[in-house]
Amino acid sequence: MEVKQQKPEQMSPSEEKKMFIDFVEDYNTATFPSEKYYDLEKWDTMQQVKRAKRTKPDQKQGGFLHFDDEKSRKLEQEKEKQKKKEQEVHKQVARLRGDRDKLDEMRHNNELRARMEMLFKAGKVEEAKEIQRRLTEGESRHAKFRDLQ
């Protein structure tokens, strides 16, 4: 409707349906008139970046340079706080990734235990003992790693 420059309040239901059908066709064939309509969030962030580049805080205002030590100090402190927050977020992400790896390993070990039980029940003792050996080696290796930390 924005592209066709028509107001939805002034359209009949059948016209709205036709507009929607046109939209679906454009969407499915990727023939929108602008990149904006493919990913609005991406387009909006690009527009914000462009606006931010146009209006820099260090620009001259009224032909004079303004020196405001308190304001610049506050900006520095805010930037430092932001950096600390970002570092904390990165630390948490790294910790969560480690936790996810640990969770994946625990799931794998549970699957191995279940397979080992099935092999014991099926009478395939040698294969089951091999899995049991791998599980005990993995646990002892992790115990050594925990002792080192």
ABEGO torsion letter per residue (X at the ends): XAAAGBBAAABBAAAAAAAAAAAAAAAAAGABABAAAABAAAAAAAAAAAAAAABBAABBBGGBBBBBAAAAAAAAAAAAAAAAAAAAAAAAAAAAAAAAAAAAAAAAAAAAAAAAAAAAAAGBAAAAAAAAAAAAAAAAAAAAAAAAX
